[in-house]
Amino acid sequence: MTSRDTDPFVAHRNLLFTVAYEMLGSAADAEDVVQETWLRWAAVDHAEVVDPRAYLVRIVTRQSLNRLRTLARRREDYVGEWLPEPLLTAPDVAEDVELAESVSMAMLTVLETLGPTERAVFVLREVFDMPYDEIAAAVGKTSAAVRQVALRARNHVASRRPRNEVDRREQQAVVERFMAAVQTGDVQSLLDAMAPDVLLRADGGGIANAIRKPLSGAEPVARLLASFTVLAPDATLDLVWLNGAPAALIRARGELTAVSFAIEDGQVTHIYVVRNPHKLTALDSEAVLSREG
């Protein structure tokens, strides 16, 4: 066994967590998968492993695929909308534009519309730029089949994902204006901050109050958000970085709410509201994400 300081698992752990999280959309499940990967790594003869990084990614991918299939059945019975579990991240995650885009709530929500194998192939190829033969070994398909899956997945995602076509500084300014309008209940300012066809999705998991279907259109969304000021006048709001982008954490009546955004042309186009308390337990400390390792 190698020492802890030189153990490839330790060196690649942040990468493995990032792969698992992007495949699963859940920090808790990603941590479980990483631990399962460690147990399998600890049980093999490391001297026989030619490429530890590829080997570890292959294990974490297979474990994530198994978990995805289990989650798919569980989510069929989920109450209301299912949204990914938000992660508290450092602002410097945004400096890696591709990483920040790949872990954004907007992207993770679109990835939920892919099948398990398509999602694995897309994540490994488009986010981590892994060779097709390595991906093929991880998902149990031929390289030729993986190329076809990658093309389908790429086209699927490209047609559905919102674009955050502003730099991070401008994005933060938009979020600050938007949340200031929420705090004051200023309907006109809310309307000015949102695209006409803005879409709001909320996840309460049947535990916390949340709308159970997406709400579309600036006027109905503005009315809903403006009512928050009346219902929770003593709420506190913190601007934070979630999933590599400016976001907000709201505390009201002892409950926590995470709000993330997609922004285009200086206006909010998508709002993601996570209120299910089981999905907010990872916000006590920053997650370390990496495409390297």
C-alpha positions in Angstrom: 0.0 0.0 0.0 1.3 3.4 -0.9 1.6 6.1 1.8 -1.3 8.4 2.3 0.7 11.4 0.9 1.3 9.6 -2.4 -1.8 7.4 -2.7 -3.4 8.1 -6.1 -6.9 8.0 -4.5 -5.9 10.9 -2.3 -4.4 12.8 -5.2 -7.5 12.3 -7.4 -10.2 12.5 -4.8 -11.5 16.0 -5.8 -11.7 14.9 -9.4 -13.6 11.7 -8.4 -16.1 13.7 -6.3 -16.6 16.1 -9.2 -17.2 13.3 -11.7 -19.7 11.6 -9.3 -21.5 14.9 -8.5 -21.9 15.8 -12.1 -23.3 12.4 -12.9 -25.6 12.3 -9.8 -26.5 15.9 -9.0 -26.3 15.0 -5.3 -23.4 15.8 -3.0 -24.5 13.1 -0.5 -24.7 10.4 -3.2 -21.4 11.6 -4.7 -19.7 11.2 -1.4 -21.1 7.7 -1.0 -19.8 6.8 -4.4 -16.4 8.2 -3.7 -16.3 6.1 -0.5 -17.3 3.0 -2.4 -14.5 3.7 -4.9 -12.0 4.0 -2.1 -13.1 0.6 -0.7 -12.6 -1.0 -4.1 -9.2 0.8 -4.5 -8.0 -0.4 -1.2 -8.8 -4.0 -2.1 -6.7 -4.2 -5.3 -3.0 -4.7 -5.8 -1.9 -1.2 -6.7 1.3 -2.5 -8.4 -1.0 -4.1 -11.0 -2.7 -0.9 -11.9 -1.0 0.7 -14.9 -3.0 4.0 -14.9 -4.4 4.7 -11.4 -6.3 7.9 -12.5 -8.1 6.0 -15.4 -8.8 3.1 -13.1 -10.3 5.3 -10.3 -12.4 7.2 -12.8 -13.6 3.9 -14.2 -14.7 2.7 -10.8 -16.4 6.0 -9.8 -18.2 6.0 -13.1 -19.5 2.5 -12.7 -20.6 3.1 -9.2 -22.3 6.3 -10.3 -24.2 4.5 -13.0 -25.4 1.9 -10.5 -26.5 4.7 -8.2 -28.2 6.6 -11.1 -30.4 3.7 -11.9 -31.5 3.4 -8.3 -32.1 7.1 -8.1 -34.2 7.0 -11.3 -36.7 4.7 -9.6 -36.7 6.8 -6.4 -37.3 10.0 -8.3 -40.4 8.5 -10.0 -42.1 8.9 -6.6 -40.6 12.2 -5.7 -43.1 14.9 -4.7 -43.0 17.9 -7.0 -40.0 19.1 -9.0 -36.7 17.4 -8.5 -33.7 19.8 -8.6 -30.0 19.0 -8.1 -28.5 19.5 -4.7 -26.7 22.9 -4.5 -23.0 23.1 -3.5 -21.3 26.0 -1.7 -18.3 26.8 -3.8 -15.4 29.3 -3.7 -15.7 32.3 -6.1 -12.5 31.1 -7.9 -14.4 28.1 -9.3 -15.9 30.6 -11.8 -12.4 31.2 -13.2 -12.6 27.8 -14.8 -15.5 28.7 -17.1 -16.0 25.2 -18.4 -16.1 23.7 -14.9 -18.4 26.4 -13.6 -20.8 25.9 -16.6 -20.7 22.1 -16.1 -21.7 22.2 -12.4 -24.2 25.0 -12.8 -27.8 24.3 -11.7 -28.9 25.0 -15.2 -26.6 22.3 -16.7 -27.2 19.8 -14.0 -31.0 20.2 -14.5 -30.5 19.5 -18.2 -28.3 16.5 -17.5 -31.3 15.0 -15.6 -33.0 14.6 -18.9 -30.4 12.2 -20.2 -30.3 8.5 -19.6 -27.6 7.1 -17.2 -25.2 6.0 -19.9 -25.7 9.2 -22.0 -25.1 11.3 -18.9 -21.9 9.4 -18.0 -20.5 9.7 -21.6 -21.4 13.4 -21.8 -19.7 14.2 -18.5 -16.6 12.2 -19.1 -16.1 13.5 -22.7 -17.4 17.1 -22.7 -16.4 18.1 -19.2 -13.3 16.0 -18.5 -12.1 15.5 -22.1 -11.4 11.8 -21.5 -10.4 9.6 -24.5 -13.2 7.5 -26.0 -11.4 4.2 -25.2 -11.3 5.2 -21.5 -14.9 6.1 -21.5 -15.8 2.9 -23.3 -14.0 0.9 -20.6 -15.9 2.8 -17.9 -19.4 2.4 -19.4 -19.0 -1.1 -20.9 -19.4 -0.1 -24.6 -17.2 0.0 -27.6 -15.4 3.2 -28.6 -17.5 3.4 -31.7 -20.7 3.1 -29.7 -19.5 5.7 -27.2 -18.8 8.2 -30.0 -22.4 7.8 -31.2 -23.7 8.2 -27.6 -21.6 11.3 -27.1 -22.9 12.9 -30.3 -26.5 12.3 -29.3 -26.0 13.6 -25.8 -24.1 16.7 -27.0 -27.0 17.6 -29.3 -29.6 16.9 -26.6 -27.8 19.1 -24.1 -27.1 21.9 -26.6 -30.8 22.2 -27.5 -31.9 22.5 -23.9 -29.4 24.2 -21.7 -29.8 27.9 -20.8 -26.9 30.1 -21.6 -25.2 32.2 -18.9 -23.8 34.7 -21.5 -22.5 37.3 -19.1 -19.2 37.5 -17.2 -19.2 36.6 -13.5 -19.0 40.2 -12.4 -22.1 41.2 -14.4 -23.8 38.1 -13.2 -23.2 39.0 -9.6 -24.6 42.5 -10.2 -27.7 41.1 -11.8 -28.3 38.8 -8.8 -27.7 41.6 -6.3 -30.3 43.8 -8.1 -32.7 40.9 -8.3 -32.5 39.9 -4.7 -32.8 43.6 -3.6 -36.1 43.7 -5.4 -37.2 40.5 -3.7 -36.4 42.0 -0.3 -38.4 45.1 -1.0 -41.2 43.4 -2.8 -40.7 45.9 -5.7 -42.7 44.2 -8.5 -41.5 46.6 -11.2 -37.8 46.1 -10.3 -38.4 42.3 -10.4 -40.0 42.6 -13.9 -37.0 44.7 -15.1 -34.6 42.1 -13.8 -36.3 39.1 -15.5 -36.7 38.0 -19.1 -40.3 38.0 -20.2 -40.3 34.2 -20.4 -38.5 33.6 -17.2 -39.0 30.1 -15.7 -39.0 29.4 -11.9 -38.7 25.8 -10.6 -38.9 24.9 -6.9 -38.0 21.8 -5.0 -39.6 21.2 -1.6 -39.5 17.4 -1.8 -42.9 17.2 -0.1 -41.2 18.5 3.1 -41.0 22.3 2.7 -43.6 24.4 1.0 -42.9 24.9 -2.7 -44.8 25.2 -5.9 -45.0 21.7 -7.5 -44.9 22.7 -11.1 -42.7 25.2 -13.0 -44.0 28.8 -13.1 -43.4 30.6 -16.4 -43.6 34.3 -17.3 -42.3 37.5 -15.7 -45.6 38.7 -14.2 -46.7 35.6 -12.3 -43.1 35.0 -11.1 -42.8 38.6 -9.9 -46.1 38.4 -8.1 -45.0 35.1 -6.4 -41.6 36.6 -5.3 -43.1 39.9 -4.2 -45.5 38.0 -1.8 -42.4 36.6 -0.1 -41.7 40.0 1.5 -45.2 40.0 3.1 -45.0 36.4 4.2 -41.5 36.6 5.7 -40.7 40.2 6.5 -37.8 39.3 8.9 -36.0 37.0 6.4 -32.3 37.3 6.1 -30.5 37.0 2.8 -26.9 36.2 2.1 -25.3 36.4 -1.4 -23.1 33.4 -1.8 -21.5 31.3 -4.6 -23.4 28.1 -5.4 -22.2 25.7 -8.1 -19.7 28.2 -9.4 -22.1 31.2 -9.7 -23.5 34.0 -7.6 -26.6 32.9 -5.7 -28.6 33.5 -2.6 -29.3 31.8 0.7 -32.5 32.9 2.5 -33.3 32.1 6.1 -36.9 32.7 7.1 -39.0 31.1 9.9 -36.2 28.7 10.7 -36.0 27.4 7.2 -33.2 27.6 4.6 -33.8 28.2 0.9 -31.1 28.2 -1.8 -31.8 30.2 -4.9 -29.7 29.9 -8.1 -30.0 31.6 -11.5 -29.3 31.4 -15.1 -28.7 34.8 -16.7 -28.6 36.0 -20.3 -28.3 39.5 -21.7 -28.4 41.0 -18.2 -31.7 39.4 -17.3 -32.6 36.4 -15.2 -34.0 33.6 -17.5 -34.2 30.7 -15.0 -34.6 30.6 -11.2 -33.9 27.4 -9.3 -35.3 27.3 -5.7 -34.3 24.4 -3.5 -36.2 24.2 -0.2 -36.0 20.4 0.6 -33.9 20.5 3.8 -32.3 17.1 2.9 -30.6 18.8 -0.1 -29.2 21.7 1.9 -27.1 19.9 4.4 -23.8 20.3 2.4 -23.9 24.1 2.6 -21.9 24.4 5.8 -18.6 24.1 4.0 -17.2 24.8 0.5 -17.0 21.8 -1.8 -13.7 21.4 -3.6 -14.3 20.8 -7.3 -11.6 19.9 -9.9 -11.3 18.7 -13.5 -7.6 18.0 -12.8 -6.0 15.2 -10.8 
